Amino acid sequence: MLPYELLFQKFLEWIKEDIPFFDITSEIIDENKKCRAIILAKKSGIVAGVRIISKFYEKLGIKVKVLKDEGSRVKKGDIILEIIGNARKILMTERVILNLLSHMSGIATVTRDIVEKAKKVNPKIIIAATRKTLPGLRLLEKYAVKIGGGDTHRMSLTDMILIKDNHLKIIGDVEKAIRMAKKLASFTKKIEIEVSSLEDAIKAAKSGADIIMLDNMTPNEVKEVIETLKKLGLRKRVLIEASGGITPENIEEYAKTGVDIISLGYLTHSAPALDISLEVIEVY
């Protein structure tokens, strides 16, 4: 269940950014005028954010008819939502609504494409997001990844322990870092560690990490780590995650290696917005 009330408060802040005092253009429209409008796709993709946008409209007293629900595949010209209500409100919120819907749908579209490519060669693979999200938009961006069929990974630094390269530079070594993490962590928290060499991957598995992230390794290097851990009887102890430099172009090569998880910042920081527009159809 999404925190709709919290999201609506953010929505009001975004509207205030666009309308700090009043919408000078919409003043030319009679305040009692109503209209019917449609929100439609201008390009093929996966829709995400429909339920959130619908809640925003309903809070503003605008009636909504959902024609394409979350996760639906749309093609150019498909109507996503039909809305009826105060004309000024519809025009005043148009850009914020479309920006959010386009951004989220773009993320869902890229995620779905990558998930489908990866699962063709590795049906059990998990495609996950990262924390490379825009401040203030993480919940919406991670939600869009989920709608596209991906995993949200950590929502925040509180969710789990993830020891990265800079942590290791300060602490000193893999074994010590995992030992310290185990002392601090609740039984509810998993411990993940980022490594960039076969040697450190072996140390991490032997030290009791729950997840090993192979950072910026080539597919062949990832295969070598997995095969070595199998030979040492360590593979079943840990989940293996590949991350760094992974794109739609090489996703299948990484999925073939046998990793459990592939995480990509690409899902959130490089997904192009899906082209979506609003058109007034009828005026009352």
C-alpha positions as CSV (number, residue, x, y, z in Angstrom):
1,M,0.0,0.0,0.0
2,L,1.5,3.3,-1.1
3,P,1.4,6.2,1.4
4,Y,-1.0,8.3,-0.7
5,E,-1.5,11.0,1.9
6,L,2.3,11.6,2.1
7,L,2.6,11.6,-1.7
8,F,-0.3,14.1,-2.0
9,Q,1.6,16.5,0.3
10,K,4.6,16.2,-2.0
11,F,2.3,16.8,-5.0
12,L,1.1,20.0,-3.4
13,E,4.7,21.1,-3.0
14,W,5.4,20.4,-6.6
15,I,2.4,22.4,-7.6
16,K,3.5,25.3,-5.4
17,E,6.8,25.2,-7.2
18,D,5.0,25.7,-10.5
19,I,2.4,28.1,-9.1
20,P,4.0,30.1,-6.3
21,F,1.2,32.7,-6.3
22,F,-1.4,32.0,-9.1
23,D,-1.6,30.8,-12.6
24,I,-1.9,34.0,-14.6
25,T,-2.8,32.2,-17.8
26,S,-5.7,30.2,-16.4
27,E,-7.2,33.4,-15.0
28,I,-8.7,34.0,-18.5
29,I,-10.9,30.9,-18.0
30,D,-14.2,31.2,-16.0
31,E,-13.6,29.6,-12.6
32,N,-16.8,27.6,-12.9
33,K,-16.0,26.1,-16.3
34,K,-15.6,22.3,-16.6
35,C,-14.1,20.1,-19.2
36,R,-13.4,16.5,-20.1
37,A,-9.9,15.6,-21.1
38,I,-7.8,12.6,-21.9
39,I,-4.3,11.6,-21.1
40,L,-2.8,9.5,-23.9
41,A,0.4,7.8,-24.9
42,K,2.3,9.3,-27.8
43,K,4.7,6.4,-27.9
44,S,4.6,2.7,-27.0
45,G,5.7,1.6,-23.5
46,I,4.6,0.5,-20.1
47,V,2.4,2.7,-17.9
48,A,3.4,3.4,-14.3
49,G,2.0,5.9,-11.8
50,V,-1.7,5.7,-12.9
51,R,-3.0,4.9,-9.5
52,I,-1.0,7.6,-7.8
53,I,-2.1,10.2,-10.4
54,S,-5.7,9.1,-10.0
55,K,-5.5,9.7,-6.3
56,F,-4.1,13.2,-6.9
57,Y,-7.0,14.1,-9.2
58,E,-9.6,12.7,-6.8
59,K,-8.2,14.8,-4.0
60,L,-8.7,17.8,-6.3
61,G,-12.3,16.9,-6.9
62,I,-11.6,15.7,-10.5
63,K,-13.4,12.5,-11.7
64,V,-11.1,9.9,-13.1
65,K,-11.7,6.9,-15.4
66,V,-8.7,4.6,-15.7
67,L,-8.5,3.0,-19.1
68,K,-4.9,1.6,-18.8
69,D,-3.9,0.4,-15.4
70,E,-0.5,0.0,-13.8
71,G,1.9,-2.1,-15.8
72,S,-0.3,-2.0,-19.0
73,R,1.5,-2.0,-22.3
74,V,0.3,1.0,-24.4
75,K,0.9,2.0,-28.0
76,K,0.8,5.4,-29.6
77,G,-2.7,6.9,-29.4
78,D,-3.9,4.7,-26.5
79,I,-5.9,6.6,-23.8
80,I,-4.6,6.1,-20.3
81,L,-6.9,8.2,-18.3
82,E,-10.1,10.2,-18.9
83,I,-10.7,13.1,-16.5
84,I,-13.7,15.4,-15.9
85,G,-13.7,18.4,-13.6
86,N,-12.8,22.1,-13.1
87,A,-11.0,23.3,-16.2
88,R,-8.7,25.6,-14.3
89,K,-7.5,22.8,-12.0
90,I,-6.9,20.5,-14.9
91,L,-4.8,23.0,-16.7
92,M,-3.0,24.2,-13.6
93,T,-1.8,20.7,-12.7
94,E,-1.3,19.4,-16.3
95,R,2.5,19.8,-16.4
96,V,3.3,18.3,-13.0
97,I,0.9,15.4,-13.7
98,L,2.4,14.6,-17.1
99,N,6.0,15.0,-15.9
100,L,5.5,12.4,-13.1
101,L,3.5,10.0,-15.3
102,S,6.0,10.3,-18.2
103,H,9.0,9.8,-15.9
104,M,7.6,6.8,-14.1
105,S,6.3,5.2,-17.3
106,G,9.8,5.6,-18.9
107,I,11.4,3.8,-16.0
108,A,8.8,1.0,-16.1
109,T,9.3,0.7,-19.8
110,V,13.1,0.3,-19.6
111,T,12.8,-2.0,-16.7
112,R,10.3,-4.3,-18.5
113,D,12.6,-4.5,-21.5
114,I,15.6,-5.4,-19.5
115,V,13.8,-7.9,-17.3
116,E,12.4,-9.7,-20.4
117,K,15.8,-9.8,-22.0
118,A,17.5,-11.2,-18.9
119,K,14.8,-13.8,-18.1
120,K,15.0,-15.3,-21.6
121,V,18.5,-16.6,-20.7
122,N,18.1,-16.9,-16.9
123,P,14.4,-17.3,-15.8
124,K,15.4,-17.0,-12.1
125,I,17.3,-13.7,-12.4
126,I,16.3,-10.7,-10.3
127,I,16.7,-7.3,-11.9
128,A,17.1,-4.7,-9.3
129,A,17.3,-0.9,-9.0
130,T,20.0,1.0,-7.1
131,R,19.9,4.2,-4.9
132,K,20.8,6.3,-8.0
133,T,17.5,8.1,-7.8
134,L,16.6,11.8,-7.7
135,P,16.2,13.3,-4.2
136,G,12.5,13.5,-3.4
137,L,11.5,11.0,-6.1
138,R,13.0,7.8,-4.8
139,L,9.7,6.2,-3.8
140,L,8.1,7.0,-7.2
141,E,11.1,5.8,-9.1
142,K,11.5,2.6,-7.2
143,Y,7.7,2.0,-7.5
144,A,8.1,2.4,-11.3
145,V,10.8,-0.2,-11.3
146,K,8.5,-2.6,-9.4
147,I,5.7,-2.0,-11.9
148,G,8.1,-2.8,-14.7
149,G,8.9,-6.2,-13.1
150,G,12.1,-5.3,-11.3
151,D,13.1,-5.4,-7.7
152,T,13.5,-2.2,-5.6
153,H,16.7,-3.3,-3.8
154,R,17.4,-1.0,-0.8
155,M,14.9,1.8,-0.3
156,S,17.3,3.6,2.1
157,L,20.6,3.2,4.0
158,T,18.6,1.8,6.9
159,D,17.3,-1.3,5.1
160,M,20.4,-3.4,5.2
161,I,24.2,-3.3,5.6
162,L,26.0,-2.8,2.2
163,I,29.7,-2.5,2.7
164,K,31.2,-0.7,-0.4
165,D,34.7,0.0,-1.6
166,N,35.0,3.3,0.4
167,H,34.0,1.5,3.6
168,L,36.7,-1.1,2.9
169,K,39.3,1.6,2.3
170,I,38.6,3.0,5.8
171,I,38.1,-0.2,7.7
172,G,41.0,-2.1,6.1
173,D,39.8,-5.5,4.8
174,V,36.8,-7.7,4.0
175,E,37.0,-10.1,6.9
176,K,37.2,-7.3,9.5
177,A,34.4,-5.3,7.8
178,I,32.0,-8.3,7.9
179,R,33.0,-9.2,11.5
180,M,32.2,-5.6,12.6
181,A,28.9,-5.6,10.7
182,K,27.8,-8.9,12.4
183,K,28.4,-7.3,15.8
184,L,26.3,-4.3,14.9
185,A,23.5,-5.8,12.8
186,S,20.2,-7.0,14.1
187,F,19.2,-10.5,13.2
188,T,16.7,-8.8,10.8
189,K,19.4,-7.2,8.7
190,K,21.3,-8.9,5.9
191,I,24.9,-8.1,5.2
192,E,26.1,-7.4,1.7
193,I,29.6,-6.6,0.6
194,E,31.0,-5.2,-2.6
195,V,34.1,-6.8,-4.0
196,S,36.2,-6.4,-7.1
197,S,38.4,-9.4,-7.1
198,L,38.1,-13.2,-6.9
199,E,40.2,-13.3,-3.7
200,D,37.9,-10.9,-1.9
201,A,34.8,-12.8,-3.1
202,I,36.2,-15.9,-1.5
203,K,37.0,-14.1,1.8
204,A,33.5,-12.6,1.9
205,A,31.8,-16.0,1.4
206,K,34.0,-17.6,4.1
207,S,33.3,-14.7,6.5
208,G,29.6,-15.2,6.3
209,A,28.3,-12.4,4.0
210,D,24.7,-12.9,2.9
211,I,25.2,-11.3,-0.5
212,I,28.3,-10.6,-2.5
213,M,28.2,-7.8,-5.0
214,L,30.7,-8.2,-7.8
215,D,31.5,-4.7,-8.8
216,N,32.5,-3.7,-12.4
217,M,33.5,-7.2,-13.3
218,T,33.3,-8.5,-16.8
219,P,30.9,-11.5,-17.5
220,N,33.9,-13.8,-17.7
221,E,35.2,-12.6,-14.4
222,V,31.8,-13.1,-12.8
223,K,31.7,-16.7,-14.2
224,E,35.1,-17.4,-12.7
225,V,33.9,-16.2,-9.3
226,I,30.8,-18.4,-9.4
227,E,32.7,-21.5,-10.6
228,T,35.4,-21.0,-7.9
229,L,32.8,-20.7,-5.1
230,K,31.2,-23.8,-6.4
231,K,34.4,-25.8,-6.3
232,L,35.1,-24.5,-2.7
233,G,31.6,-25.5,-1.6
234,L,30.7,-21.8,-0.8
235,R,28.3,-21.0,-3.6
236,K,25.1,-22.1,-1.8
237,R,26.0,-19.9,1.2
238,V,25.6,-16.6,-0.6
239,L,23.6,-14.7,-3.2
240,I,25.7,-13.3,-5.9
241,E,24.9,-9.8,-7.3
242,A,26.5,-8.2,-10.4
243,S,26.6,-4.5,-10.7
244,G,28.5,-1.7,-12.5
245,G,28.6,-0.9,-16.2
246,I,25.6,-3.1,-17.0
247,T,23.2,-1.8,-19.7
248,P,20.4,-3.1,-22.0
249,E,23.1,-4.0,-24.5
250,N,25.1,-6.4,-22.3
251,I,22.4,-7.5,-19.8
252,E,22.0,-11.0,-21.4
253,E,25.7,-11.7,-21.1
254,Y,25.6,-11.0,-17.4
255,A,22.4,-13.0,-16.9
256,K,24.0,-16.0,-18.6
257,T,26.7,-16.1,-15.9
258,G,24.4,-17.6,-13.3
259,V,24.3,-14.7,-10.9
260,D,21.2,-14.3,-8.7
261,I,20.8,-10.6,-9.0
262,I,21.8,-7.8,-11.4
263,S,21.5,-4.3,-10.2
264,L,21.5,-1.3,-12.6
265,G,21.5,2.4,-11.9
266,Y,20.5,2.6,-15.6
267,L,16.9,1.8,-14.7
268,T,16.4,5.1,-12.8
269,H,19.1,7.5,-14.0
270,S,19.0,6.8,-17.8
271,A,15.5,5.8,-18.6
272,P,14.0,8.2,-21.2
273,A,10.6,9.6,-20.3
274,L,7.6,8.1,-22.1
275,D,5.9,10.7,-24.3
276,I,2.5,11.3,-22.8
277,S,0.1,14.2,-23.4
278,L,-3.2,15.7,-22.1
279,E,-5.9,16.9,-24.6
280,V,-9.1,18.7,-23.7
281,I,-12.0,17.0,-25.6
282,E,-15.1,18.7,-24.3
283,V,-16.0,21.9,-22.5
284,Y,-19.1,22.4,-20.2
